[in-house]
C-alpha cells in the first residue's frame, strides 16, 4: 500500500487508515504449514511487500502516518510488531527445545520505580530494525520508520520521553526495544532518563554488541546500487550512521563515569544478573561487570589533551583470561590450521625448515591439537591438512626426518581407506557430502602423478577423488590437473573422459527402494571405475561427447524401467519424446569442467590459441547437452524450461568468450545460442543476452562487443526462427534485450557505447519498422533506452519511429498501466529540453512531436495538455513567429 494514497485518509479518518494499513500488510488467508518444523526465514503472517525490501524508513507508509497522527500510527505499528512477535513465538514453540513449554528467549528490564517488565523475542527479534528481509520487510521498514521519526523529533529539540514511555507501556516485543537502543545511541543523555531501564539487562549488552558487529549484513548493496548513486548514498549514510555502529557498552561507560544516578541504577541491576554456566560466557560476563563498575575506571589524559576513561581489569581476572586463552590454544589451532595449510599449499615455493618443524609437531605430538572430544573431527582434518602440506611443500625436509614422513604418508593414505561402500549410505546420498580432507589430498595426488606417473596407486587416488561425490574436491583436482596439462599429456584428457563416465554413474545410482540386485551392481561399477588407470592415449576434446554418453545412460535407465514394469506387472505409459533421464549429473559435470568457466575479460585474454578451439567445442557440446536434457515435445502444455545450474554457467562463459575471441570463432558460439530462437528455449537465449549486455559489455573492450552485438542483432532480424511462431511475446522480450533495453545502467558506464548505438541506427530502425507496434512494452522500452545517455544520438530518430508506428496502426494504444504513455511523455519532454534545435530543423521530427502529443491528448493522458503546450512554446521559440 503506497503511503501517498492513504495520507488524506490518515488525516480525516486515522482509525480507518490504520485498519486498512494493517489489513493490507497482514496475510489475507494464512495457512498452517507442516512441511518443516523450524526454518531460518519466516513470513510471520505478512503479505509480501514489494516496496519494503531493502529495509529503509522511506519505504514504509508508517513514516507518513507517524507524521500525520502519532497516537493512531504508533498503536497500529505496535499491533503489527506484536502480531509478528506472536507468530515468532508460535514458530519457536514448534522447535523441540521449546515445544514442552520451555522459557522463550526474553529480556527483563527494571524501571525507575523498581517495577520490571519482560520483553520477548530474543536476538533475532531485537535485530529486526537492522535486517533486510523479503519475508518480513514490512515490519522491518515500519520499525526504521519509527526510528527516523524519533530522530526527527530529537533534531527538532522535542522531548521524546513521552513517546518512549508510550512504547514501553504498550509492547512486550524486543523489536521495538531494538529501535529504542539506536535512538538512545543517537542522544546518549536519554539513557539518564527515559531509556535508563535499557541499561539494566545484561542480555541487551551482549546482543546489541553482536548486531553492531554484523550491521553490514543487513545492508543490501546490490539492490541499492540499482536505484542510482544518490539513493545508494542516502541509504548507506543512514544505515551506517556513526551512532548505529557503537555498542551499548561503549555508550554506557562514559555515562556511568560521569553520572552517579546511572552508575547506581546499573549497579543494582548487575547484582541480579545470573552468571552463565559456560566458562567462556562466564568470563565475558565478568568482563562486562567490570566495565560497568566505576570503581575500575581510570581517567588518563591523551596526547591531544583530552581526558579518556579507561577500564582497569583486576589482576585475577586478567590471569583467568590468559589461562583460558592458553587452554583454548590447541582448539583454536585445530580450527584455524586447515585454512593456513590451504593458503600454504596454494603459495609458490617451499616452506622454510622452521615452519616444517612446527607443522611436524602437530602430527608427531598427539596432544598438540588438544584432547577435547567435541573437536575430534576438526583435529582429524587439521592433522590431514598438515600431513598433506608437509608432503607437498617440504619433500626434501621430510627425507631428513623419516619418522615424520612416514606419519604424514599414513595420514594421507588413510584418506582413501576410510570410505565405506555401505548401500544404506548410498541410498541416503551420504556419499554426496563434502569431505574436507579430499581438498587437501588433491594437490598431493597431482604432485605424485607428475613425479611418478600414472601408477596404480596414483590412479586409484585420483579416481577416488573423482568418484567421491564431493564436487569441490573434484573441481580442485581437475583445476590442478588443467594447470599441469602440458606435463601430464594424455592423462589430462583421460581424466576428463573418466569424469564424464562418473557423472553418468551418478545418474544410474540406486534411489528410493531399488531392486535388491541394483545396489550391489552399482557398487561393482563404482569399484571398476575407481580401478581404471588414468594413463591414456593422446586424445583431445573431440573425443568427449556428452550427449552420446547421456543417450546411453537413458537407454540403460529405460531398460531398467521396462524390467521393473514386467517384474511388478505394471502397465505405465511414457509420453513419446519425453526425457526420463538427465543422462549426466550436471553438478558433477560442472565440477569436472571447472577450468572451462570464465568470468572476466582478463581470463579470456590468457587463453592461448591451441586451447581456444577446445574450449569453444566443449562449451557448444555442453549447451547441446542442456538442450538434449530439455526436449521440446510440441505439446500445448509444455512449459518452457529453465537451464540447470550447469546451463547458466555455460551460457555466461559463452558470453564472455564471444566478447574476447576471434570474430569467426565468436560468431560460431553465439549462433549456436541464437539459433535456439525465442520459442521453447527463450530462457536460454535470454540469460545469454543478459550476461552479454550487462556484465560482459561493461567489463570488456567496447569495440569487440559492438562488432558481435551488431552481428547478433542483424542475425535475429533476418532469422526465420525469430520471425513468427506462437511464442511471439517471447520474441518481443528477447529483441528488447538484444537492443539493450533494460541494460542501460551497465551500458551508460562505458561512454563508447553511445557511439556504438549511433552506428547501429539501421538495425534499430529495421526493428522499429517491423516490431515496434507489435507490443506496447516495445514502445516503453525504446523510450526508456533513448532517454538514457547510451541512446542519446537516436532520440530524435526514435520519436520519428514512434510516429510512424502510430500512423501505421491508428489503434495503437499508449496506456499508463503498461507504462508506455509515461515513457513517451518523459522522452518527448527530454527531447524538447535537450534537443530543441535538432527537432526544429527537422520537419519529420517536428511533425512527430506534434502528432505524438496530440495523440496523448486525444487519449486523455494526464499531463498531455501541459506537454503539448510545452512543445508549442519550444518549437515557436526555436522556429520563430513565422
C-alpha positions in Angstrom: 0.0 0.0 0.0 1.5 3.3 -1.1 1.5 6.0 1.6 0.5 8.7 -0.8 -2.9 7.1 -1.4 -3.6 6.9 2.3 -2.3 10.3 3.5 -5.7 12.1 3.1 -7.5 9.2 5.0 -4.8 9.3 7.7 -5.7 13.0 8.3 -9.5 12.6 8.1 -10.2 9.1 9.5 -6.9 7.8 11.0 -8.6 4.8 12.6 -9.8 3.6 9.2 -6.4 4.3 7.7 -4.8 2.2 10.4 -7.2 -0.7 9.8 -6.6 -0.6 6.0 -2.8 -0.4 6.6 -2.8 -3.5 8.8 -5.3 -5.4 6.6 -3.1 -4.9 3.5 0.1 -5.8 5.5 -1.1 -9.0 7.3 -1.7 -12.1 5.1 -5.3 -12.4 4.0 -5.5 -16.2 4.1 -2.9 -17.6 6.4 -2.2 -21.3 6.4 -0.5 -23.5 9.0 2.4 -25.3 7.4 3.6 -28.7 8.4 6.3 -29.3 5.8 9.0 -28.1 8.2 9.4 -27.8 11.9 11.7 -24.8 12.1 13.2 -22.6 9.4 15.5 -19.6 9.3 13.3 -17.4 7.0 9.8 -16.6 8.4 6.9 -14.8 6.9 5.2 -14.4 10.2 1.8 -14.0 8.6 2.7 -10.9 6.4 1.9 -10.3 2.8 4.9 -10.0 0.5 5.9 -6.3 0.5 7.2 -5.5 -3.0 8.3 -2.0 -1.9 9.7 -3.0 1.5 13.0 -4.5 0.5 15.7 -3.5 1.2 14.9 -2.0 4.6 14.7 1.8 4.8 12.5 4.2 6.5 11.1 5.9 3.4 9.9 2.5 2.1 7.1 2.3 4.8 3.8 4.1 4.8 4.1 4.3 8.6 6.6 7.2 8.2 3.8 9.4 6.8 1.3 8.1 9.3 3.5 8.9 12.2 4.0 12.4 10.9 0.2 12.9 10.4 -1.2 11.2 13.6 1.3 9.8 16.0 -1.1 8.2 18.5 -3.1 6.2 16.0 0.0 5.4 13.9 2.0 4.1 16.9 -0.9 2.0 18.0 -1.1 0.3 14.6 2.7 -0.1 14.4 2.8 -1.7 17.8 -0.1 -4.0 16.8 1.8 -5.1 13.7 5.0 -5.8 15.7 3.1 -7.6 18.4 1.4 -9.8 15.7 4.7 -10.7 14.2 6.2 -11.4 17.7 3.2 -13.7 18.4 3.9 -15.6 15.2 7.6 -15.8 16.0 6.7 -17.3 19.4 4.3 -19.8 17.8 7.1 -20.8 15.3 9.6 -21.2 18.1 7.2 -23.4 20.1 7.4 -25.9 17.2 11.1 -26.4 17.9 11.7 -29.4 20.2 13.6 -27.3 22.7 10.6 -25.1 23.4 7.7 -27.4 22.5 7.2 -28.6 26.1 6.7 -25.1 27.5 10.3 -24.1 28.0 11.1 -20.4 28.5 11.4 -18.4 25.3 14.3 -16.0 24.9 13.4 -12.8 26.7 14.8 -9.7 28.4 13.8 -8.3 31.8 14.3 -4.6 32.4 13.8 -2.7 35.6 12.2 0.8 35.7 13.0 3.7 38.0 10.1 2.8 40.3 11.6 -0.7 40.9 8.9 -2.3 38.7 10.0 -4.6 36.0 8.8 -5.9 32.6 9.7 -8.9 30.4 10.1 -8.4 26.7 10.1 -11.5 24.5 11.8 -12.0 21.2 15.4 -13.0 21.6 18.3 -11.7 19.5 16.6 -12.3 16.1 13.6 -10.0 17.0 15.8 -7.4 18.5 17.6 -7.3 15.2 14.5 -6.6 13.0 15.4 -3.0 12.6 18.9 -4.0 11.4 17.6 -6.6 8.9 16.6 -6.6 5.3 14.2 -9.4 4.6 11.9 -10.2 1.7 9.7 -12.1 4.1 9.1 -9.5 6.9 10.3 -6.4 5.1 7.1 -4.6 6.0 7.7 -4.8 9.7 11.4 -4.0 9.3 10.6 -0.9 7.4 7.9 0.1 9.8 10.4 -0.1 12.7 13.1 2.0 11.0 10.3 4.5 10.0 9.6 4.9 13.8 13.4 5.2 14.4 13.7 8.0 11.8 10.6 9.8 13.1 12.1 9.8 16.6 15.4 11.1 15.1 13.5 14.0 13.6 11.9 14.9 16.9 15.3 14.8 18.6 16.7 17.1 15.8 13.8 19.5 16.5 14.7 19.6 20.2 11.5 17.8 21.2 11.5 15.8 24.5 10.7 12.2 23.4 10.3 10.8 26.9 6.5 10.6 26.5 6.9 8.7 23.2 9.4 6.3 24.8 7.1 5.7 27.8 4.2 5.1 25.4 6.2 2.4 23.7 7.4 0.8 26.9 3.9 0.5 28.3 2.3 -0.8 25.0 4.6 -3.5 23.8 6.2 -6.7 25.0 8.3 -7.2 21.9 12.0 -6.7 21.6 11.6 -5.5 18.1 10.7 -2.0 19.4 13.5 -2.2 22.0 16.0 -2.5 19.2 14.7 0.8 17.9 15.0 2.5 21.3 18.6 1.3 21.6 19.6 3.1 18.4 17.6 6.2 19.4 19.5 6.3 22.7 22.8 6.0 20.9 21.8 9.0 18.8 21.3 11.0 22.0 23.1 9.3 24.9 21.5 11.6 27.5 18.3 9.7 27.1 20.0 6.8 29.0 20.0 9.1 32.0 16.2 9.4 32.0 13.6 7.6 29.9 16.0 5.0 28.4 17.8 4.2 31.6 15.9 0.9 32.0 17.7 -0.5 28.9 21.0 -0.5 30.9 19.6 -2.9 33.4 19.7 -6.0 31.2 22.9 -7.9 30.6 21.5 -9.7 27.6 20.9 -6.4 25.8 24.6 -5.5 26.1 25.7 -8.8 24.6 23.0 -9.0 21.9 23.5 -5.4 20.9 27.2 -5.9 20.6 26.7 -8.7 18.1 24.1 -6.8 16.0 26.6 -3.9 15.7 29.3 -6.4 14.5 27.1 -7.7 11.7 25.4 -4.4 10.9 26.7 -4.5 7.3 24.9 -7.9 6.7 21.5 -6.1 6.6 22.6 -3.6 4.0 21.8 -4.9 0.5 24.4 -3.1 -1.5 23.4 -4.6 -4.9 19.8 -3.7 -4.5 20.5 -0.1 -3.5 23.1 0.2 -6.3 20.3 -0.5 -8.9 18.5 2.6 -7.6 21.2 5.1 -8.5 24.1 6.7 -6.8 22.1 9.3 -5.0 19.7 6.8 -3.4 22.5 4.4 -2.6 24.5 7.1 -0.8 21.4 8.2 1.2 20.7 4.7 2.3 24.3 3.9 3.1 24.8 7.0 5.2 21.7 6.4 7.2 22.3 2.7 7.7 25.9 3.1 8.7 25.4 6.3 10.8 28.2 6.6 13.4 25.8 6.0 16.3 24.4 2.8 14.9 28.0 1.4 14.8 28.6 1.9 18.6 28.0 -0.9 21.0 25.8 -0.2 24.0 28.6 -0.9 26.5 30.7 1.8 24.8 27.8 4.3 25.3 27.2 3.2 28.9 30.7 3.6 30.3 31.0 7.4 29.9 27.5 7.8 31.4 28.4 5.6 34.4 31.6 7.5 34.9 30.0 11.0 34.9 26.6 10.4 36.3 26.2 8.7 39.7 22.5 8.0 39.3 23.2 5.9 36.2 26.0 4.1 38.0 23.8 3.3 40.9 20.9 2.0 38.7 23.2 -0.2 36.7 25.0 -1.5 39.9 21.6 -2.5 41.4 20.7 -4.4 38.2 24.0 -6.2 37.9 23.6 -7.9 41.2 20.6 -9.8 39.9 22.1 -10.9 36.6 22.5 -14.7 36.6 26.1 -15.9 35.9 26.4 -18.2 32.9 27.5 -21.8 33.4 29.8 -21.9 30.4 33.3 -20.9 31.3 33.9 -18.6 28.3 30.5 -16.9 28.7 31.2 -16.5 32.4 34.5 -14.7 31.7 32.7 -12.4 29.2 30.0 -11.7 31.8 32.6 -10.8 34.4 34.4 -8.6 32.0 31.2 -6.7 31.3 30.5 -6.3 35.0 34.0 -4.8 35.5 33.4 -2.4 32.5 30.1 -1.2 34.1 31.6 -0.6 37.6 33.1 2.9 38.0 35.4 1.5 40.8 37.5 0.1 38.0 37.7 3.3 35.9 40.9 5.3 35.4 41.0 8.7 33.9 44.0 9.5 31.7 44.9 12.4 29.5 45.6 11.7 25.8 48.4 13.3 23.8 45.8 15.6 22.3 45.0 16.9 25.8 41.6 15.2 26.1 40.6 13.1 29.1 39.8 9.5 28.4 38.2 7.0 30.8 39.8 3.5 30.6 39.0 0.3 32.4 41.5 -1.3 34.8 40.7 -5.0 34.9 41.6 -6.9 38.2 44.8 -8.9 38.1 42.9 -12.1 39.0 40.5 -11.6 36.0 43.4 -10.9 33.6 45.1 -14.1 34.8 42.0 -16.2 34.3 41.5 -14.8 30.8 45.2 -15.6 30.0 44.8 -19.1 31.4 41.6 -19.7 29.4 43.2 -18.4 26.2 46.2 -20.7 26.8 44.0 -23.7 27.4 41.9 -22.9 24.3 45.0 -22.5 22.1 45.1 -26.1 20.9 41.4 -26.0 20.0 41.9 -22.7 18.1 44.8 -24.3 16.2 42.6 -27.2 15.2 40.1 -24.8 13.8 42.5 -22.3 12.1 45.2 -24.7 11.0 43.4 -26.1 7.9 42.8 -22.6 6.5 46.5 -21.8 7.0 47.5 -25.1 5.3 45.2 -24.3 2.4 47.0 -21.0 1.8 50.4 -22.5 2.2 49.6 -25.3 -0.3 48.4 -22.7 -2.8 51.5 -20.5 -2.5 54.6 -20.7 -4.7 57.8 -22.2 -3.4 58.7 -24.4 -0.4 58.2 -23.8 3.2 61.3 -22.9 5.4 62.6 -25.6 7.7 61.4 -23.8 10.9 57.8 -23.9 9.6 58.2 -27.5 8.6 59.3 -28.4 12.1 56.4 -26.5 13.7 54.0 -28.4 11.4 55.6 -31.7 12.1 55.0 -31.2 15.8 51.3 -31.0 15.1 51.2 -34.6 13.9 54.0 -36.1 16.0 52.6 -34.9 19.3 49.2 -36.5 19.9 48.2 -33.6 22.3 49.4 -30.7 20.2 45.8 -30.0 19.0 44.2 -30.7 22.3 42.0 -33.6 23.5 38.5 -32.1 23.5 36.2 -34.8 22.3 33.9 -32.2 20.8 36.6 -31.2 18.4 37.8 -34.7 17.4 36.6 -34.3 13.7 38.3 -30.9 13.5 41.6 -32.3 14.9 41.4 -35.1 12.3 41.0 -32.7 9.4 43.8 -30.5 10.8 46.3 -33.4 11.0 45.5 -34.5 7.5 45.9 -30.9 6.3 49.3 -30.7 8.0 50.4 -34.0 6.6 49.4 -33.0 3.0 51.1 -29.6 3.4 54.4 -31.3 4.5 54.3 -33.9 1.7 53.7 -31.1 -0.9 55.8 -28.2 0.4 58.8 -29.8 2.2 59.6 -33.1 0.4 63.4 -32.6 0.9 63.0 -31.8 4.6 60.9 -35.0 5.1 63.8 -37.0 3.6 65.9 -36.0 6.6 63.0 -36.8 9.0 61.8 -40.3 8.1 59.6 -40.8 11.1 57.6 -37.6 10.3 57.5 -38.6 6.6 56.1 -42.0 7.5 53.4 -40.4 9.8 52.5 -37.9 7.1 52.1 -40.6 4.4 50.0 -42.7 6.7 47.6 -39.8 7.3 47.5 -39.0 3.6 46.8 -42.6 2.5 44.3 -43.0 5.3 42.1 -40.5 3.4 41.5 -43.2 0.8 40.9 -46.0 3.2 38.1 -44.6 5.3 35.3 -44.7 2.7 32.8 -47.4 3.4 30.8 -48.7 0.5 27.6 -49.1 2.5 24.5 -49.4 0.3 22.4 -47.7 3.0 24.7 -44.7 2.9 24.4 -44.7 -0.9 20.6 -44.6 -0.7 20.7 -41.6 1.6 23.2 -39.9 -0.7 25.7 -39.6 2.1 28.5 -40.0 -0.4 27.5 -36.7 -1.8 28.5 -34.8 1.4 31.6 -32.6 1.4 34.8 -34.4 2.5 37.2 -31.7 3.6 40.2 -34.0 3.7 40.0 -34.6 0.0 40.6 -30.9 -0.7 44.0 -31.2 0.9 44.8 -34.6 -0.6 44.1 -33.4 -4.2 47.3 -31.3 -4.7 49.4 -34.2 -3.3 47.8 -36.6 -5.7 48.6 -34.3 -8.7 52.1 -33.9 -7.5 52.5 -37.7 -7.2 51.2 -38.2 -10.7 53.6 -35.5 -12.0 56.6 -37.2 -10.2 55.8 -40.9 -10.6 53.3 -41.1 -13.5 50.0 -43.0 -13.6 50.9 -45.8 -11.2 48.1 -48.0 -10.0 48.2 -46.3 -6.6 48.2 -42.8 -8.1 45.4 -43.7 -10.5 43.2 -45.1 -7.7 43.7 -42.0 -5.5 42.9 -39.7 -8.4 39.8 -41.7 -9.3 38.8 -41.9 -5.7 38.6 -38.1 -5.6 36.7 -38.0 -8.9 34.1 -40.5 -7.6 33.9 -39.2 -4.0 30.7 -37.2 -4.7 32.4 -34.0 -3.3 32.1 -31.5 -6.1 34.5 -29.1 -4.5 37.3 -31.7 -4.2 36.7 -32.8 -7.8 36.9 -29.2 -9.0 40.1 -28.7 -7.1 41.7 -31.8 -8.6 40.7 -31.0 -12.2 41.8 -27.4 -11.9 45.2 -28.5 -10.7 45.4 -31.1 -13.5 44.4 -28.5 -16.0 47.2 -26.2 -14.7 49.7 -29.0 -15.3 48.1 -30.4 -18.5 51.2 -29.9 -20.6 53.3 -32.1 -18.4 50.6 -34.7 -17.9 49.9 -35.2 -21.6 47.2 -37.8 -22.3 46.4 -38.1 -18.6 44.6 -34.8 -18.8 42.0 -35.8 -21.4 41.8 -39.3 -20.0 40.7 -37.9 -16.6 38.2 -35.6 -18.4 36.6 -38.6 -20.1 36.5 -40.6 -16.8 34.8 -37.6 -15.2 32.0 -37.9 -17.8 31.7 -41.6 -17.0 31.4 -40.7 -13.3 28.6 -38.2 -14.0 26.8 -41.0 -15.9 27.3 -43.4 -13.0 25.9 -40.8 -10.6 22.7 -40.7 -12.7 22.5 -44.5 -12.5 22.8 -44.7 -8.8 20.1 -46.5 -6.9 17.3 -44.3 -5.5 14.4 -44.8 -3.1 13.7 -48.5 -3.0 15.6 -50.1 -5.8 15.5 -53.8 -6.7 17.8 -55.9 -4.4 20.3 -56.6 -7.1 20.8 -53.0 -8.1 22.9 -51.7 -5.2 25.4 -54.5 -5.4 25.7 -54.0 -9.2 26.2 -50.2 -8.8 28.9 -50.8 -6.2 30.7 -53.1 -8.7 30.5 -50.4 -11.3 31.9 -47.9 -8.8 34.8 -50.2 -7.9 35.6 -50.9 -11.6 35.6 -47.1 -12.3 37.9 -46.4 -9.4 40.4 -49.1 -10.5 40.7 -47.8 -14.1 44.1 -46.3 -15.0 44.3 -42.7 -15.7 47.0 -43.3 -18.3 45.6 -43.0 -21.7 46.3 -42.4 -25.4 46.8 -39.0 -26.8 43.1 -37.9 -27.3 41.5 -34.5 -27.3 38.3 -32.5 -26.8 36.7 -34.1 -29.9 36.6 -37.4 -28.1 34.3 -36.0 -25.3 30.7 -36.3 -26.4 28.3 -35.5 -23.6 25.1 -36.2 -25.5 26.3 -39.6 -26.8 27.1 -40.7 -23.2 23.8 -39.3 -21.9 21.8 -41.2 -24.6 23.5 -44.4 -23.5 22.6 -43.8 -19.9 19.0 -43.1 -20.9 18.8 -46.4 -22.8 20.1 -48.2 -19.7 17.6 -46.5 -17.4 14.8 -47.3 -19.9 15.8 -50.9 -20.0 15.8 -50.9 -16.2 12.4 -49.4 -16.1 11.0 -51.9 -18.6 12.3 -54.8 -16.5 10.8 -53.4 -13.4 7.4 -52.9 -15.1 7.4 -56.5 -16.2 8.6 -57.8 -12.8 5.8 -55.9 -11.0 3.3 -56.4 -13.7 2.7 -52.7 -14.2 1.4 -51.0 -17.3 2.6 -47.5 -17.0 2.9 -45.5 -20.3 5.5 -42.9 -21.0 4.8 -40.0 -23.3 6.7 -40.2 -26.6 9.5 -37.7 -27.0 9.8 -37.1 -23.2 13.1 -37.1 -21.4 13.0 -39.5 -18.4 16.7 -39.4 -17.6 19.1 -36.4 -17.3 21.7 -38.7 -18.8 24.5 -37.0 -16.9 24.6 -35.4 -13.4 25.0 -31.7 -14.2 26.6 -30.9 -10.8 29.4 -33.4 -11.4 30.0 -32.2 -15.0 30.1 -28.6 -13.7 32.8 -29.5 -11.1 34.8 -31.6 -13.5 35.0 -28.9 -16.2 35.5 -26.0 -13.8 38.5 -24.9 -16.0 36.1 -24.0 -18.7 34.3 -21.3 -16.9 35.4 -17.7 -17.4 34.0 -14.7 -15.7 36.1 -11.8 -16.9 37.8 -10.4 -20.0 41.2 -10.9 -18.4 40.6 -14.6 -18.1 39.7 -14.8 -21.8 42.9 -12.9 -22.8 45.0 -15.5 -21.0 43.7 -18.4 -23.2 46.2 -19.4 -25.8 45.2 -20.3 -29.4 45.7 -24.0 -29.0 43.3 -24.1 -26.1 40.7 -21.8 -27.6 39.3 -24.3 -30.1 38.9 -26.9 -27.4 37.1 -24.5 -25.1 34.7 -23.4 -27.8 34.0 -27.0 -28.8 33.3 -28.2 -25.3 31.1 -25.2 -24.5 29.0 -25.9 -27.6 28.7 -29.6 -26.7 27.7 -28.7 -23.1 25.0 -26.4 -24.5 23.8 -29.3 -26.7 23.6 -31.4 -23.6 21.4 -28.8 -21.8 19.1 -28.7 -24.9 19.0 -32.5 -25.0 18.0 -32.7 -21.3 15.1 -30.4 -22.0 13.4 -31.8 -25.2 10.5 -29.9 -26.8 7.7 -32.5 -27.4 5.4 -30.0 -29.1 2.6 -30.5 -26.6 0.5 -27.4 -25.8 1.1 -27.8 -22.1 4.8 -27.9 -22.4 6.5 -25.5 -20.1 9.5 -23.6 -21.4 12.4 -24.9 -19.4 14.9 -23.1 -17.3 18.5 -24.2 -17.7 20.1 -26.2 -15.0 22.9 -24.6 -12.9 25.4 -26.0 -15.4 23.5 -24.4 -18.3 23.6 -21.0 -16.7 27.4 -21.4 -16.2 27.8 -22.5 -19.8 25.8 -19.6 -21.2 27.6 -17.0 -19.1 31.0 -18.4 -20.1 30.0 -18.3 -23.8 29.0 -14.6 -23.4 32.5 -13.8 -22.1 34.2 -15.8 -24.8 32.2 -14.1 -27.5 33.5 -10.7 -26.4 37.1 -11.7 -26.3 38.0 -14.2 -29.1 38.5 -14.0 -32.8 35.4 -12.8 -34.7 34.8 -16.0 -36.7 35.0 -18.2 -33.6 32.8 -15.8 -31.6 30.2 -15.9 -34.4 30.2 -19.7 -34.3 29.5 -19.6 -30.5 26.7 -17.1 -30.4 24.9 -18.5 -33.4 24.5 -21.8 -31.5 22.6 -19.9 -28.8 20.6 -17.6 -31.0 19.5 -20.4 -33.3 17.5 -21.8 -30.4 15.2 -19.0 -31.1 12.6 -17.1 -29.0 10.4 -20.2 -28.6 10.7 -23.1 -26.2 14.3 -22.2 -25.2 13.8 -18.5 -24.8 15.2 -18.6 -21.2 18.5 -20.0 -22.5 18.8 -17.1 -25.1 17.6 -14.6 -22.5 20.3 -15.5 -20.0 23.0 -15.3 -22.7 21.8 -11.9 -23.8 21.5 -10.5 -20.3 25.1 -11.7 -19.5 26.5 -10.3 -22.7 24.8 -6.8 -22.4 25.2 -6.3 -18.7 28.3 -7.8 -17.1 30.3 -8.6 -20.3 29.6 -5.3 -22.1 30.6 -3.3 -19.0 33.9 -5.1 -18.4 35.1 -5.9 -22.0 36.6 -4.0 -24.9 33.6 -1.9 -26.3 34.9 -2.2 -29.9 34.9 -6.1 -29.8 31.5 -6.1 -28.0 30.0 -3.8 -30.6 31.0 -5.9 -33.5 29.4 -9.0 -32.1 26.4 -7.1 -30.8 25.6 -5.7 -34.2 26.1 -9.1 -35.8 23.7 -10.7 -33.3 21.1 -8.1 -33.9 21.3 -8.4 -37.7 21.1 -12.2 -37.4 18.0 -12.1 -35.3 16.3 -9.6 -37.7 16.8 -11.8 -40.7 16.3 -15.2 -39.0 13.1 -17.0 -39.8 13.1 -18.7 -36.4 12.7 -15.3 -34.9 10.1 -14.0 -37.3 7.0 -15.9 -36.2 5.5 -18.8 -34.2 3.2 -19.0 -31.2 5.9 -17.6 -28.9 5.8 -14.1 -30.4 5.6 -12.5 -26.9 9.0 -14.1 -26.0 10.4 -12.8 -29.3 9.4 -9.3 -28.4 11.1 -9.7 -25.0 14.3 -11.1 -26.4 14.5 -8.4 -29.1 14.2 -5.8 -26.4 17.1 -7.5 -24.5 19.1 -7.7 -27.7 18.6 -4.0 -28.4 20.0 -3.2 -24.9 16.6 -2.2 -23.3 16.9 -2.9 -19.6 20.8 -2.8 -19.7 21.1 1.0 -19.7 22.6 1.0 -16.2 25.5 -1.1 -17.4 25.9 0.4 -20.9 25.9 4.0 -19.5 29.0 3.3 -17.5 31.0 2.9 -20.7 31.0 6.1 -22.9 32.0 4.2 -26.0 28.5 2.5 -26.3 26.9 5.8 -27.1 28.8 6.0 -30.4 28.2 2.2 -30.9 24.5 2.6 -30.7 24.6 5.6 -33.0 26.5 3.5 -35.6 23.8 0.8 -35.3 21.0 3.1 -36.3 20.0 1.0 -39.3 19.2 -2.3 -37.4 17.4 -0.3 -34.7 15.3 1.3 -37.4 14.6 -2.0 -39.1 13.4 -3.4 -35.8 11.2 -0.4 -35.2 9.5 -0.6 -38.6 8.9 -4.3 -38.1 8.1 -4.8 -34.4 7.7 -1.5 -32.6 3.9 -1.6 -32.8 3.7 -5.3 -32.0 3.8 -4.8 -28.3 3.2 -1.8 -26.1 6.2 -2.8 -24.0 8.4 -2.2 -27.1 7.4 1.5 -27.1 8.1 1.8 -23.4 11.4 0.0 -23.7 12.5 2.2 -26.6 11.6 5.4 -24.9 13.5 4.5 -21.7 16.5 3.4 -23.7 16.6 6.6 -25.7 16.2 8.7 -22.5 19.5 7.1 -21.2 22.9 8.5 -22.1 23.6 5.5 -24.3 20.6 6.2 -26.6 21.1 10.0 -26.8 22.1 10.1 -30.5 19.0 8.1 -31.6 16.4 10.2 -29.6 15.1 12.3 -32.5 15.1 9.3 -34.8 13.2 7.3 -32.2 10.4 9.9 -32.0 10.0 9.6 -35.7 9.8 5.8 -35.5 7.1 6.1 -32.8 5.2 8.5 -35.0 5.4 6.2 -38.0 4.2 3.2 -35.8 1.2 5.3 -34.8 0.4 6.2 -38.4 0.7 2.5 -39.4 -1.6 1.4 -36.6 -4.2 4.0 -35.7 -5.4 1.7 -32.9 -2.1 1.6 -31.2 -2.7 2.3 -27.5 -0.5 4.2 -25.1 -1.6 3.2 -21.6 -0.5 4.4 -18.2 -0.9 0.9 -16.7 1.7 -0.6 -19.1 3.9 2.4 -18.7 4.1 3.3 -22.3 2.3 6.6 -22.0 4.5 7.8 -19.2 7.6 6.7 -21.0 6.6 8.6 -24.2 5.8 11.7 -22.2 9.2 11.6 -20.5 11.1 11.1 -23.8 9.2 13.9 -25.6 9.8 16.3 -22.6 13.5 15.3 -22.6 13.9 15.9 -26.3 12.2 19.3 -26.1 14.5 20.3 -23.3 17.8 19.0 -24.7 17.3 18.5 -28.5 15.0 21.5 -29.3 17.4 22.8 -32.0 17.6 19.4 -33.8 13.8 19.0 -33.7 13.1 22.5 -35.0 15.4 21.9 -38.0 13.9 18.5 -38.9 10.4 18.7 -40.4 9.8 15.0 -39.7 10.8 15.4 -36.1 8.5 18.4 -35.6 5.6 16.6 -37.1 6.4 13.6 -34.9 6.4 15.7 -31.7 3.2 17.4 -32.5 1.4 14.2 -33.6 2.5 12.3 -30.5 1.5 15.0 -28.1 -1.9 15.3 -30.0 -2.4 11.5 -29.7 -1.7 11.6 -26.0 -4.2 14.5 -25.5 -6.8 12.5 -27.5 -6.2 9.6 -25.2 -6.8 11.9 -22.2 -3.4 11.1 -20.8 -2.6 13.1 -17.6 0.0 15.8 -18.3 -0.6 15.5 -22.0 -2.1 19.0 -22.4 0.9 20.5 -20.4 3.3 18.6 -22.7 1.5 19.8 -25.8 1.7 23.4 -24.7 5.3 23.0 -23.8 6.0 21.6 -27.3 4.3 24.5 -29.0 6.2 27.1 -26.9 9.6 25.4 -27.5 9.1 25.0 -31.3 7.7 28.5 -31.7 10.7 29.9 -29.9 13.2 27.8 -32.0 11.5 28.4 -35.4 10.2 31.9 -34.8 6.8 33.5 -35.2 6.6 32.6 -38.9 
